């Protein structure tokens, strides 16, 4: 249920964006290099039926001067420790790409602390136990520029603007370094149900990598694919929001 206690909400840092809604607390974890603003359209759609909170990682926007987390578990723990999540009741989590892994680690911490996670929606991300065996993502300037252009999901005007691109590379590099360090046991599980989402034309994260999320839950598991590539979710905001709101 939505948070009624204004004193609880007042304890949340300003960089956790809240979009009040009538349903279950639903936390959104952005992709590598992503900001809370990127997920505002989804958050607004979710808020029609979910009390929605969007995470902001360090090294960007209003957290630009804060040091980056060196690992994804460290990032997840900092997000967990930042707010009194236990006052919200059972939580639901949505993550896209790297954000799915951060959400998974957040769920592990929450469950260890006795907080119920009802469901994790893992979007466009390889299963945690597979990440260490994948190719490392680039972190040098030239390779990062090429990666962003090829991957999509970034406004071409930003890629063409040297000043804005330089600002963008800072959080992307920080997140990629943390991603490259990620290690997760193939048998690490959460109790929460996991709904895996992906793009049919995603040439980075195919169905074979998505399916292995089944190894990481002792609850129910399902997978749904949508038209589009790695950032398919931008094209299906209303559909995804309705799906997330409806899934209990």
Residue, then its C-alpha position, 0 to 999 in steps of 0.5 A: x500500500x502507499x505510504x501514508x505517514x508523511x514523516x516516513x517520506x520526509x526521511x527519504x533523500x531528495x534524490x529518490x524521486x517519488x511519484x505518489x500512487x494508490x498501489x504497492x511501493x514500486x522502486x525503479x532502478x535505471x540503466x548504466x549511465x541513466x538518470x532518474x529523469x530518463x525514467x520519469x515517463x515510466x514513473x508517471x505511468x506507474x503512479x496511476x496504480x503504484x506508489x513509485x520511487x525512482x533511484x538516482x545513482x551517484x556521479x550524475x544530476x543532483x548527485x554529480x559530486x558524490x563518489x561512485x560506488x565501486x561495485x554493484x552490491x555496494x551501490x545497492x546497499x547505499x540505496x537500501x541504507x538511504x531510506x527507511x524502506x521497512x516503513x513502506x511494507x512489501x516492495x516491488x522492484x523494476x530495473x533496466x539493464x544494469x539496473x536489474x542487477x542493482x535491483x537484484x542485489x537490493x532485493x537480497x539485502x532487503x530479504x536479509x533484513x526481513x523486508x518482503x520483496x513481492x516481485x522483481x522485474x528484470x529488464x534487458x539484463x543477463x542473469x546475475x550468475x552469467x555476468x562475470x563470464x561475459x565480455x567486459x564493457x569498454x571504459x575508455x573515452x573513444x570506446x565509450x563513445x562508440x558503445x553509446x552510439x551503437x547501443x542506442x537509448x541516448x539522444x543523438x544531439x547529446x552524442x554530437x555535443x562535446x560538452x554534454x557528451x563529456x558529462x555523460x561519460x562520467x557516470x557511464x564509465x563509473x557504472x561500467x567499471x562497477x558492472x565489470x567487477x560484478x561477481x554473483x554465484x550462479x546459485x544465489x537466489x531471492x524469494x521474490x518472484x522474478x518477471x524477466x522482460x526483454x526486446x526481441x531485437x536486443x543484440x546485447x542481451x538475448x533470450x538465452x541470457x534472460x532465461x537464466x534468471x530462473x536460476x535466481x529465484x525460489x519463487x515463480x519465474x516468467x519471461x516476456x519479450x517486446x518488439x524493439x532492441x536493448x531500450x525497447x522499454x521506451x517504446x512500451x511505457x504504457x504497456x509495461x506500466x499496466x503490466x507492472x501494476x497488474x502483476x501481484 
